[in-house]
Amino acid sequence: MRASQQFRVSLPAEIAEAVEEKVKSGAYASVSEVMRDGVRALLERDRDVEQWLRDEVVPGHAEYLADPSKGVPADQIMNRIRSRRAARTAR
């Protein structure tokens, strides 16, 4: 297996400009470095989501199935979210 593989990609202008700015700023030595870092971040995010699903969502769903009375209606959840958002905005 090769240590690296070349790809040819097309990016929207705004993303291409952001990549070029990262290189121009000196934060990265090349476009390839920017792309590698971006893909690594995407893979890390995917791993984190998978772990969250395994560790929190699946057990929570199983708990609900075992005792549906523990469920919280969607309107109550939305009210909690709105209240938290309002509290943050008020700060």
N, C-alpha and C positions, 0 to 999 in steps of 0.2 A: 504494500500500500504506500502511496506517495505521502510525503510529509505535508505537502500543500497541493491545492488544486486551484487553477485559475477559473474565474467566472467573469462573464461580461454582463453587467447589469445596467438597467436604465432607471434613473431616479427622477422624481418630479423636481422642477427647478429649485423650489425652496429647500428641499432636502439636500440636493447637490450643493447648494450655496452653503448650507450649514456644515456639510462635510468639509468643503474647501476652507471655510473659516476656522474649523478645528485645526486643520493642517497649518494654515497661515499664522495662527496664534502661537504655534509651537507646542500646543498641547499634544499633538500627535506628529510623528515623523512622516506619515504617508496616509493616503486614502485607505490603503489596505488595513492599516492599524485602526483607523476609525471604524471601518466596517467590521473587523474582528471584534473590537470592543462592543459594538452594537449588538452583534449576534450573541456574544457571551452574555450580555445583559438580558436579551430576550430569552435565552436558555435558562438563565437563573430565575427570571420571572415565572417561566413555565414550571420549573421545579417547585417554586414556592407555592404556586396555585395548586399544583398536584398534591403537595404536602398538606395544604390547608383543606382541600377536599377530603383527603384520607383521614386527617387527624381531627377535623372539626365538623365538616358537613355530614359525612357518612354517619359518624356516631350520633350526631344531633338528630338526623333523620330516623335512625334506628330507635332512639329514645322516644321520639314522637310516635312512631308506629307502635311501640310497646305501651304508650299511655298518651293517646291523643288529647286528653284533658290538659296536658302541659303545653299545648300549642298556644301561640299568641296570634290573634287575628291581625291580618295585614294592615287594617286601618290604625291599629294601636302602634304597630311598628313604624308606619309612615309618620304618625304624630310624634313619636320619639325622635325620628330622624329630623323632622322639621324643627322640633324644639332645640335639639343640639345645634343645628345649623344656625338658628336664630341667636342662640347664646354666643356662638363663635363670632357671628357678624356684629353683635352688640359690643364686643370687647374693643 
